[in-house]
Amino acid sequence: MTRKLAAEFVGTAFLLAVVVGSGIMAETLSPDNVGVALLGNTIATGAILAVLILVYGPVSGAHFNPAVTIAFAIRGDISVRESVLYIVVQILGAFAGTMVAHIMFDQPLLFASGHERTGVGQWVGELVATFSLLATILGCLRWRPEAIPYAVGLVITAGYWYTSSTSFANPAVTLARSFTGTFSGIFPAHAPAFIVAQIAGAALAVFFFRWLLPPAESKD
């Protein structure tokens, strides 16, 4: 369990370091072109997700995301105790990664974001993004588990562009990004609604795929 928690902490920290760091770099290099900045942020995030899952997946399952952990807890694949521990270290790792990114780019260690992200459209975007993420994981887990690292990187890459919220799809990421006043940030007061939508999207995916892909019946 100690190794699993360490993998979740370090993996989530690297994820946030890349999300926040690439956002700062993108905004610095393309201050007058939001589209180019978002593209840079997107490529870095999708790429690191595939790498992190390949590296840490065999140790902890590479959740890096409370919504994923909650989904697997609902399925009974992880105990309540383990899921709580996972979520705690994921949140701690997310803040650690954000602080590391800020240190690298000479930013304050943590500072509240003023980037407003709210409204029904954004909340639906987060529900859809998280449903899509869990659909990818659960579908690949059933049919092509070896494809999960690449499929997750691709679904988040797509989500950055087709969802109104730019696909946070992760409560730990949302909390940490509320304390970066940079390109990737979210106003802290708007984070709770995102998190509710994310958890709802994850739960919907679990119940839908429980119906869509029932356990194979025994031939005995």
C-alpha positions in Angstrom: 0.0 0.0 0.0 2.9 2.4 0.7 4.2 1.9 -2.8 0.7 2.3 -4.3 0.2 5.6 -2.4 3.7 6.8 -3.4 2.9 6.1 -7.0 -0.4 8.0 -6.8 1.3 10.9 -5.1 4.2 11.2 -7.6 2.1 10.5 -10.6 -0.5 13.1 -9.7 2.2 15.6 -8.9 3.8 15.1 -12.3 0.5 15.5 -14.0 -0.2 18.8 -12.4 3.4 20.0 -12.9 2.8 19.4 -16.6 -0.7 20.9 -16.8 0.3 24.0 -14.9 3.8 24.3 -16.3 2.9 23.8 -19.9 0.1 26.4 -19.4 2.5 28.9 -18.1 5.0 28.2 -20.9 2.2 28.3 -23.5 0.9 31.6 -22.3 4.4 33.1 -22.1 5.3 32.1 -25.7 1.8 32.9 -27.2 0.4 35.7 -25.0 -1.8 37.0 -27.8 -3.0 33.7 -29.2 -5.2 31.7 -26.8 -5.7 28.9 -29.4 -2.0 28.2 -29.8 -1.6 28.4 -26.0 -4.4 25.9 -25.5 -2.8 23.6 -28.1 0.5 23.6 -26.3 -1.2 22.8 -23.0 -3.2 20.1 -24.7 -0.3 18.2 -26.3 1.7 18.2 -23.1 -1.2 17.0 -21.0 -2.2 14.2 -23.3 1.4 13.0 -23.7 2.3 12.9 -20.0 -0.9 11.0 -19.2 0.1 8.1 -21.5 3.6 8.1 -20.0 2.5 8.3 -16.4 0.0 5.4 -16.8 2.6 3.3 -18.5 5.1 3.9 -15.6 2.8 3.8 -12.5 -0.1 1.7 -13.7 1.5 -1.6 -12.7 2.0 -0.3 -9.2 -1.2 1.6 -8.2 -3.5 1.3 -11.2 -2.5 4.9 -12.1 -5.7 6.6 -11.1 -4.3 10.1 -10.4 -7.9 11.2 -10.1 -10.5 11.0 -7.3 -13.2 10.5 -9.9 -11.5 7.4 -11.2 -10.9 6.1 -7.6 -14.6 6.7 -6.7 -15.7 4.9 -9.9 -13.6 1.8 -9.0 -14.8 2.0 -5.4 -18.4 1.9 -6.7 -17.5 -1.1 -8.8 -16.0 -2.8 -5.7 -12.5 -3.0 -7.3 -11.0 -1.0 -4.4 -11.9 -0.9 -0.8 -13.4 2.2 0.9 -10.3 2.6 3.1 -7.9 2.3 0.1 -10.0 4.7 -1.9 -9.9 7.4 0.8 -6.1 7.0 1.1 -5.8 7.3 -2.7 -7.9 10.4 -2.8 -5.9 12.1 0.0 -2.6 11.5 -1.7 -3.9 12.5 -5.1 -5.0 15.9 -3.7 -1.7 16.3 -1.9 0.2 15.3 -5.0 -1.8 17.8 -7.1 -0.9 20.7 -4.9 2.7 19.5 -4.8 2.9 19.4 -8.6 1.3 22.9 -8.9 3.9 24.3 -6.4 6.7 22.7 -8.3 5.5 24.3 -11.6 5.3 27.7 -9.9 8.8 27.3 -8.5 10.1 26.4 -12.0 8.6 29.5 -13.5 9.3 31.9 -10.6 5.7 32.3 -9.6 4.3 32.5 -6.1 4.1 29.1 -4.4 0.3 29.1 -4.5 -2.1 31.9 -5.5 -5.8 32.0 -6.2 -6.9 32.0 -9.8 -9.2 34.7 -11.2 -10.0 32.6 -14.3 -13.8 32.3 -14.3 -15.3 29.0 -15.4 -18.9 28.7 -14.5 -22.4 28.1 -15.9 -24.5 25.2 -17.1 -22.6 24.8 -20.3 -19.3 24.4 -18.4 -20.8 22.0 -15.8 -22.3 19.8 -18.6 -18.9 20.0 -20.2 -17.3 18.5 -17.1 -19.9 15.8 -16.7 -19.4 14.8 -20.4 -15.6 15.0 -20.1 -15.5 12.8 -17.0 -18.1 10.3 -18.4 -15.9 10.1 -21.5 -12.8 9.5 -19.5 -14.4 6.7 -17.4 -16.0 5.2 -20.6 -12.6 5.0 -22.1 -11.1 3.3 -19.1 -13.9 0.9 -18.5 -14.3 0.0 -22.1 -10.6 -0.6 -22.7 -10.3 -2.5 -19.4 -12.9 -5.0 -20.7 -11.6 -5.3 -24.3 -8.1 -3.8 -24.7 -6.4 -3.1 -21.3 -3.0 -2.7 -22.9 -4.5 0.4 -24.8 -5.5 2.3 -21.7 -2.5 4.6 -21.4 -2.8 5.8 -25.0 -6.6 5.9 -25.0 -6.7 8.0 -21.8 -4.1 10.4 -23.3 -6.2 10.7 -26.4 -9.6 11.2 -24.8 -8.2 14.0 -22.6 -6.5 15.6 -25.6 -9.9 15.5 -27.5 -11.7 16.8 -24.4 -9.5 19.9 -24.2 -11.1 21.0 -27.5 -14.6 19.6 -27.8 -15.8 20.4 -24.2 -16.7 23.9 -23.1 -14.8 23.4 -19.9 -11.6 22.2 -21.6 -11.9 18.8 -19.8 -10.6 19.1 -16.2 -12.4 15.7 -15.5 -10.5 15.4 -12.2 -11.4 16.8 -8.7 -7.8 16.8 -7.5 -6.7 18.7 -10.6 -9.6 21.1 -10.2 -8.7 21.9 -6.6 -5.0 22.4 -7.4 -5.8 24.5 -10.5 -7.9 26.9 -8.3 -4.6 27.9 -6.7 -2.7 28.9 -9.9 -3.4 32.3 -11.2 -2.1 31.3 -14.6 -3.5 30.0 -17.9 -4.8 26.7 -16.5 -6.4 28.1 -13.4 -10.0 28.2 -12.2 -11.6 30.7 -9.8 -11.8 28.9 -6.5 -15.5 29.6 -6.0 -16.3 27.9 -9.3 -14.4 24.7 -8.4 -17.1 22.9 -6.3 -19.6 22.8 -9.1 -17.0 21.3 -11.4 -16.2 18.6 -8.8 -19.9 17.7 -8.4 -20.3 17.4 -12.2 -17.1 15.3 -12.4 -18.3 12.8 -9.7 -21.7 12.6 -11.4 -20.1 11.9 -14.7 -18.0 9.2 -13.2 -20.9 7.5 -11.4 -23.1 7.6 -14.6 -20.3 5.9 -16.5 -20.0 3.1 -14.0 -23.7 2.4 -14.0 -24.0 2.7 -17.8 -21.1 0.3 -18.4 -22.4 -2.1 -15.7 -25.5 -2.4 -17.9 -23.6 -2.3 -21.3 -20.9 -4.7 -20.4 -22.3 -7.2 -17.8 -19.9 -9.8 -16.4 -19.4 -12.7 -18.8 -21.7 -15.6 -17.8 -20.0 -18.8 -16.6 -20.2 -21.8 -19.0 -20.2 -24.2 -16.1 
